[in-house]
């Protein structure tokens, strides 16, 4: 399996995989996982790789989903899963986590008026808009309860773009620190609190 990065930081285990194997190969590697409920090859591959990554970090654990659709694992640790283009990423911690990985594209820049408060970020580029969207998705996944207005409820403090760093956010009047890194043409962001 094409694990491109596996590391531990800030009390979190993170693994990222490139979906470069064929579905046939992934079905062999993940024979114990039933992917028959998924219709598309991409969704089957995402499902299988997320389970294989979990096995790399926490062997013999199972993923289930709570009433809000958030993933949980059988050992009581917290997990978050994200897919974008050809990458799958997971994060596991004893603390509550939210993770998102996004391919850098024009789409977040086009949609930015729907999730970024006017004038809150100067010189908005597709990279910066993608990173901001990724931050908001990570907070949403951390929250696990839905009913969030990305524009009003999750405020991203101004920041300077880097390859790797921290971004401060305010979510429902609570401050959160998000950690991010650029991975080729993607951003990965997580919160662990």
C-alpha positions as CSV (number, residue, x, y, z in Angstrom):
1,X,0.0,0.0,0.0
2,X,1.4,3.4,-0.9
3,X,1.8,5.1,2.5
4,X,3.4,8.4,1.7
5,X,3.6,9.7,5.3
6,X,3.1,8.2,8.7
7,X,4.0,10.3,11.8
8,X,3.2,11.3,15.3
9,X,2.9,14.9,16.5
10,X,0.8,16.8,19.1
11,X,-0.4,13.5,20.7
12,X,-1.8,12.4,17.3
13,X,-0.9,9.6,14.9
14,X,-1.4,10.6,11.3
15,X,-1.1,8.4,8.1
16,X,-1.5,9.5,4.5
17,X,-1.8,7.1,1.6
18,X,-1.7,7.6,-2.2
19,X,-4.4,5.5,-4.0
20,X,-2.0,4.2,-6.5
21,X,-3.0,0.5,-6.1
22,X,-5.7,-1.0,-8.3
23,X,-9.0,-1.9,-6.7
24,X,-8.2,-5.6,-7.2
25,X,-4.9,-5.2,-5.2
26,X,-6.7,-3.3,-2.4
27,X,-9.4,-5.9,-2.3
28,X,-6.7,-8.5,-1.7
29,X,-5.0,-6.4,1.0
30,X,-8.3,-5.6,2.7
31,X,-10.1,-8.9,2.1
32,X,-11.7,-8.8,5.6
33,X,-13.4,-5.5,4.9
34,X,-16.7,-5.5,3.0
35,X,-16.7,-2.7,0.5
36,X,-19.7,-4.1,-1.5
37,X,-22.1,-1.3,-0.3
38,X,-20.2,1.3,-2.3
39,X,-21.0,1.7,-5.9
40,X,-18.0,3.5,-7.4
41,X,-14.4,2.3,-7.5
42,X,-13.2,5.5,-5.9
43,X,-15.5,5.1,-2.9
44,X,-14.5,1.4,-2.5
45,X,-10.8,2.4,-2.6
46,X,-11.3,5.2,-0.1
47,X,-13.1,2.8,2.3
48,X,-10.5,0.1,2.0
49,X,-7.5,2.4,2.3
50,X,-8.9,4.1,5.4
51,X,-9.3,0.7,7.1
52,X,-5.8,-0.4,6.0
53,X,-4.4,2.9,7.4
54,X,-6.2,2.3,10.7
55,X,-4.6,-1.2,10.8
56,X,-1.2,0.4,10.3
57,X,-1.7,2.7,13.3
58,X,-4.0,0.7,15.6
59,X,-4.1,-3.0,14.6
60,X,-7.2,-5.0,15.1
61,X,-9.6,-2.0,15.5
62,X,-12.9,-1.5,13.8
63,X,-14.5,1.7,12.5
64,X,-18.1,2.4,13.3
65,X,-20.1,5.6,12.9
66,X,-22.0,7.6,15.6
67,X,-25.5,9.0,15.2
68,X,-24.0,12.1,13.5
69,X,-22.1,10.1,11.0
70,X,-18.7,10.7,12.6
71,X,-16.3,7.7,12.6
72,X,-15.3,6.0,15.9
73,X,-12.9,3.2,16.7
74,X,-13.5,0.3,19.0
75,X,-10.6,1.1,21.5
76,X,-12.2,4.4,22.5
77,X,-9.6,6.6,20.8
78,X,-10.8,9.4,18.5
79,X,-10.4,9.2,14.7
80,X,-11.0,11.4,11.8
81,X,-10.8,10.4,8.1
82,X,-10.5,12.5,4.9
83,X,-10.2,11.8,1.2
84,X,-9.3,14.1,-1.7
85,X,-8.4,13.2,-5.2
86,X,-5.9,10.4,-4.9
87,X,-5.0,10.8,-1.1
88,X,-6.6,9.3,2.0
89,X,-5.6,10.5,5.4
90,X,-6.5,9.5,9.0
91,X,-5.7,10.8,12.4
92,X,-6.0,9.0,15.7
93,X,-5.6,10.4,19.3
94,X,-6.8,10.0,22.8
95,X,-8.1,13.6,22.4
96,X,-11.0,14.6,20.1
97,X,-9.7,15.2,16.6
98,X,-10.8,16.6,13.2
99,X,-8.8,16.3,10.0
100,X,-9.3,17.4,6.4
101,X,-7.2,17.0,3.3
102,X,-8.0,19.0,0.2
103,X,-6.6,19.2,-3.3
104,X,-5.6,22.8,-4.1
105,X,-8.0,24.1,-6.8
106,X,-9.9,27.1,-8.0
107,X,-13.2,25.8,-6.5
108,X,-12.6,27.1,-2.9
109,X,-11.6,30.5,-4.3
110,X,-14.8,30.6,-6.4
111,X,-16.9,29.6,-3.4
112,X,-15.0,31.7,-0.8
113,X,-17.9,34.3,-0.4
114,X,-20.0,31.4,1.1
115,X,-17.5,30.5,3.8
116,X,-15.1,33.5,4.3
117,X,-16.2,36.7,6.1
118,X,-15.8,39.8,3.9
119,X,-12.3,41.4,4.2
120,X,-11.1,38.9,6.8
121,X,-8.3,37.6,4.5
122,X,-6.4,39.9,2.1
123,X,-4.8,38.7,-1.2
124,X,-7.0,35.6,-1.4
125,X,-5.5,33.0,-3.8
126,X,-6.6,29.5,-4.6
127,X,-4.0,28.1,-2.2
128,X,-5.2,30.3,0.7
129,X,-8.9,29.7,0.0
130,X,-8.2,25.9,-0.1
131,X,-6.3,26.1,3.2
132,X,-9.1,28.1,4.8
133,X,-11.8,25.7,3.6
134,X,-9.6,22.8,4.9
135,X,-9.4,24.5,8.3
136,X,-13.2,24.9,8.5
137,X,-13.8,21.3,7.5
138,X,-11.4,20.1,10.2
139,X,-13.2,22.1,12.8
140,X,-16.6,20.8,11.5
141,X,-15.3,17.2,11.8
142,X,-14.0,17.9,15.3
143,X,-17.4,19.3,16.3
144,X,-19.2,16.1,15.1
145,X,-22.7,17.5,15.5
146,X,-23.5,19.3,12.2
147,X,-25.5,22.5,12.1
148,X,-22.5,24.8,11.6
149,X,-22.5,28.0,9.5
150,X,-18.9,27.9,8.1
151,X,-19.0,31.7,7.5
152,X,-20.3,32.8,10.9
153,X,-19.4,30.1,13.3
154,X,-15.8,29.3,12.3
155,X,-13.6,32.4,12.1
156,X,-10.0,32.0,10.9
157,X,-7.5,34.5,12.2
158,X,-5.3,36.2,9.6
159,X,-2.2,34.2,8.8
160,X,0.8,34.1,6.5
161,X,1.0,31.2,4.1
162,X,3.8,28.7,4.7
163,X,4.5,25.1,3.8
164,X,3.7,24.0,7.4
165,X,2.4,25.9,10.4
166,X,-0.4,26.8,12.8
167,X,-3.6,28.7,12.3
168,X,-5.8,30.1,15.1
169,X,-9.5,29.8,14.9
170,X,-12.5,30.8,16.9
171,X,-15.4,28.4,16.9
172,X,-18.5,29.3,18.9
173,X,-16.4,31.7,21.0
174,X,-13.7,29.0,21.8
175,X,-10.2,29.3,20.5
176,X,-8.6,26.4,18.6
177,X,-5.2,25.8,17.2
178,X,-5.1,24.1,13.8
179,X,-2.0,22.5,12.4
180,X,-1.4,22.3,8.7
181,X,1.1,21.1,6.2
182,X,1.3,21.2,2.4
183,X,1.7,17.8,0.7
184,X,2.4,18.2,-3.0
185,X,-0.8,19.7,-4.4
186,X,-2.8,19.2,-1.2
187,X,-3.2,20.8,2.2
188,X,-3.7,18.6,5.3
189,X,-5.2,20.3,8.4
190,X,-6.1,18.9,11.8
191,X,-7.3,20.0,15.2
192,X,-6.7,17.9,18.4
193,X,-8.3,19.2,21.6
